[in-house]
Amino acid sequence: MSELLSEREQEEVKKLLSNPLFFPPEFERYVREQISKNTGELPISQMLGARGIERYLTTNTTEVDVVNTAVETQVFSYGVKGKTIALAGQLRLFVAGVAKTPDATNQVFIRVKLGGTTFVQFALTQATLDGTYRPWAFQAVLRNKGSYVAQHGLALGSAANELGGNLTLTNNNEVAVDTSSDKNLTLTFAWDSGNANSSCKVQYVAASVFNPIGV
């Protein structure tokens, strides 16, 4: 660029590139179209991580099935960089899947962890034992309490319960995870007991971060 532009022109170009407000709407539409080819249709501000707007870190549609085992099994993992979550920010995980079991007493524990520390746990049970997969979904939130080393665990979830399915929040802890350093965000399943027909599948996971303006 230095061979084609004078120093003054180079400075003007740098100013233009450093401030996205200078870009015309056509440019934003073009970039959004390019991004949407791989990531889905998201506003540019979400992709760039502006404060006050939820920013997606990753999505995953790889189906993972945990069946015929009582061993806690990891079904999702994502590396969260240190200080990705601001001092009053939130790390969010949306999860959806299906499950079935022939045993009404056999529940599956679904745990969300950061750095190996569980901050949300659900227990999924089914009263209808006809071998049909039924859907469940939840969102888990880890919120920094004005500090990188103190958090609240929050969650909201549901299972198809027209025939007796139930997704119960059994643990949402106040935890002390150092979010100023890199940590793995993980999702695990653990059945009470192994059964060849007890199956829990994760089908969609989306991790995001929300950092308020000025904090």
C-alpha positions as CSV (number, residue, x, y, z in Angstrom):
1,M,0.0,0.0,0.0
2,S,2.9,2.4,0.8
3,E,4.0,2.2,-2.9
4,L,0.6,3.3,-4.2
5,L,-0.4,5.9,-1.6
6,S,1.2,9.0,-0.1
7,E,1.7,9.2,3.6
8,R,-1.3,11.4,4.0
9,E,-3.4,9.0,2.0
10,Q,-2.2,6.1,4.1
11,E,-3.2,7.9,7.3
12,E,-6.7,8.5,5.9
13,V,-7.0,4.8,5.0
14,K,-6.0,3.8,8.5
15,K,-8.6,6.1,10.0
16,L,-11.2,4.6,7.7
17,L,-10.3,1.0,8.6
18,S,-10.2,1.6,12.3
19,N,-13.7,2.9,12.5
20,P,-16.5,0.6,11.1
21,L,-18.9,3.5,11.2
22,F,-17.3,4.7,8.0
23,F,-18.2,1.6,6.1
24,P,-21.4,2.0,4.0
25,P,-24.3,-0.4,4.6
26,E,-23.4,-2.3,1.4
27,F,-20.1,-3.3,3.0
28,E,-21.7,-4.6,6.1
29,R,-24.2,-6.6,4.1
30,Y,-21.3,-8.1,2.0
31,V,-19.4,-9.2,5.2
32,R,-22.6,-10.6,6.8
33,E,-23.2,-12.7,3.7
34,Q,-19.7,-14.1,3.8
35,I,-19.9,-14.9,7.5
36,S,-23.4,-16.5,7.2
37,K,-22.1,-19.0,4.7
38,N,-20.2,-20.8,7.6
39,T,-21.7,-19.5,10.8
40,G,-25.4,-18.6,10.1
41,E,-27.0,-15.2,9.9
42,L,-25.6,-13.1,12.7
43,P,-25.2,-9.3,13.0
44,I,-21.7,-8.1,12.5
45,S,-21.6,-6.6,16.0
46,Q,-22.3,-10.1,17.4
47,M,-19.4,-11.5,15.5
48,L,-17.0,-8.7,16.6
49,G,-17.9,-8.9,20.3
50,A,-19.3,-5.5,21.0
51,R,-20.3,-4.9,24.6
52,G,-23.9,-4.9,25.4
53,I,-24.6,-7.6,22.7
54,E,-24.5,-11.3,23.1
55,R,-21.5,-12.8,21.2
56,Y,-21.4,-16.4,20.1
57,L,-18.2,-18.3,20.8
58,T,-19.1,-21.6,19.1
59,T,-21.9,-23.8,18.0
60,N,-21.9,-27.6,17.6
61,T,-24.5,-29.8,15.9
62,T,-22.5,-33.1,16.2
63,E,-24.8,-35.6,17.9
64,V,-23.3,-37.5,20.8
65,D,-25.1,-40.5,22.4
66,V,-24.4,-41.7,26.0
67,V,-26.0,-45.2,26.3
68,N,-25.7,-48.3,28.5
69,T,-23.2,-46.7,30.9
70,A,-23.2,-45.2,34.4
71,V,-19.8,-43.6,33.8
72,E,-19.9,-39.8,33.6
73,T,-19.2,-39.0,29.9
74,Q,-18.1,-35.7,28.4
75,V,-20.1,-34.8,25.3
76,F,-18.9,-31.2,24.6
77,S,-15.9,-29.1,25.4
78,Y,-14.8,-25.6,24.4
79,G,-11.7,-23.6,25.5
80,V,-12.7,-20.2,26.9
81,K,-9.8,-17.7,26.9
82,G,-9.0,-15.8,30.1
83,K,-11.0,-12.6,30.7
84,T,-13.5,-13.5,27.9
85,I,-16.1,-13.0,30.6
86,A,-15.9,-9.4,31.9
87,L,-16.1,-8.6,35.7
88,A,-19.9,-8.5,35.5
89,G,-20.2,-10.6,32.3
90,Q,-22.0,-13.9,31.6
91,L,-21.0,-17.1,30.0
92,R,-24.0,-18.8,28.4
93,L,-24.6,-22.3,27.2
94,F,-27.7,-23.4,25.3
95,V,-28.1,-27.2,24.9
96,A,-30.8,-29.3,23.3
97,G,-31.1,-33.1,22.9
98,V,-33.4,-36.1,23.3
99,A,-33.5,-39.0,25.7
100,K,-35.3,-42.3,26.4
101,T,-35.2,-45.0,29.0
102,P,-37.2,-48.2,29.9
103,D,-36.7,-47.6,33.6
104,A,-38.6,-44.8,35.3
105,T,-36.1,-44.7,38.2
106,N,-33.1,-44.4,35.9
107,Q,-32.3,-40.7,35.7
108,V,-29.5,-39.0,33.8
109,F,-27.5,-36.2,35.4
110,I,-26.6,-33.4,33.0
111,R,-23.7,-31.2,34.3
112,V,-22.2,-28.0,33.0
113,K,-18.7,-27.2,34.2
114,L,-16.0,-24.6,33.8
115,G,-12.5,-25.6,34.6
116,G,-13.8,-28.9,36.0
117,T,-16.1,-27.1,38.5
118,T,-19.9,-27.9,38.1
119,F,-22.0,-24.7,38.2
120,V,-25.3,-26.2,36.9
121,Q,-26.7,-29.7,37.1
122,F,-30.0,-31.1,35.9
123,A,-31.7,-34.5,36.5
124,L,-33.6,-35.8,33.6
125,T,-36.3,-38.5,34.2
126,Q,-39.0,-40.1,32.0
127,A,-42.2,-41.6,33.2
128,T,-43.3,-42.9,29.8
129,L,-41.3,-46.0,28.9
130,D,-42.4,-46.7,25.3
131,G,-38.9,-46.4,23.9
132,T,-39.6,-43.1,22.1
133,Y,-37.0,-40.3,22.2
134,R,-38.4,-37.1,23.7
135,P,-36.8,-33.7,23.6
136,W,-35.2,-31.6,26.3
137,A,-33.4,-28.2,26.3
138,F,-31.9,-25.7,28.8
139,Q,-29.7,-22.7,29.1
140,A,-27.0,-22.5,31.7
141,V,-25.4,-19.2,32.8
142,L,-22.2,-18.5,34.7
143,R,-22.2,-14.9,35.9
144,N,-19.1,-13.2,37.3
145,K,-20.0,-11.3,40.5
146,G,-17.9,-8.2,39.9
147,S,-14.8,-10.4,40.2
148,Y,-12.9,-12.9,38.0
149,V,-12.9,-15.4,40.8
150,A,-16.5,-15.5,42.1
151,Q,-19.6,-16.5,40.1
152,H,-23.3,-17.4,40.3
153,G,-24.6,-20.5,38.4
154,L,-28.0,-19.9,36.9
155,A,-30.2,-22.1,34.6
156,L,-33.6,-22.6,33.1
157,G,-34.7,-25.9,31.3
158,S,-37.6,-28.0,30.2
159,A,-38.3,-31.5,28.9
160,A,-41.3,-32.7,26.9
161,N,-43.6,-33.5,29.8
162,E,-47.0,-34.1,28.2
163,L,-46.2,-37.8,29.0
164,G,-44.3,-37.4,32.2
165,G,-40.8,-36.2,31.2
166,N,-39.1,-34.0,33.7
167,L,-35.9,-31.9,33.7
168,T,-35.2,-30.8,37.2
169,L,-32.5,-28.3,38.2
170,T,-30.8,-30.0,41.1
171,N,-27.7,-27.9,41.5
172,N,-26.9,-24.3,40.6
173,N,-23.9,-23.3,42.6
174,E,-22.1,-20.2,43.7
175,V,-18.6,-21.1,42.6
176,A,-15.1,-19.7,42.6
177,V,-13.4,-20.3,39.2
178,D,-10.6,-18.1,38.0
179,T,-12.0,-16.8,34.8
180,S,-9.0,-14.5,34.2
181,S,-7.1,-17.6,32.9
182,D,-8.0,-20.1,30.2
183,K,-10.6,-22.7,31.2
184,N,-12.5,-25.5,29.4
185,L,-16.3,-25.3,29.3
186,T,-17.6,-28.8,29.4
187,L,-20.9,-30.7,29.3
188,T,-21.3,-34.2,30.7
189,F,-24.0,-36.9,31.0
190,A,-24.1,-39.5,33.8
191,W,-26.9,-42.2,34.1
192,D,-27.7,-43.6,37.5
193,S,-27.2,-47.1,36.0
194,G,-26.3,-48.7,32.7
195,N,-29.1,-50.0,30.5
196,A,-28.9,-50.9,26.8
197,N,-32.0,-48.9,26.1
198,S,-31.2,-45.9,28.3
199,S,-30.0,-43.2,25.9
200,C,-29.4,-39.5,26.2
201,K,-28.2,-37.6,23.1
202,V,-26.9,-34.0,22.8
203,Q,-27.9,-32.6,19.4
204,Y,-27.1,-28.9,19.6
205,V,-24.9,-26.7,21.7
206,A,-24.2,-23.0,21.5
207,A,-21.8,-21.1,23.7
208,S,-21.9,-17.4,24.0
209,V,-20.8,-14.5,26.2
210,F,-22.6,-11.3,27.2
211,N,-20.6,-8.5,28.7
212,P,-22.4,-5.3,29.8
213,I,-21.3,-1.9,28.6
214,G,-18.8,-0.3,30.9
215,V,-18.2,-3.2,33.3
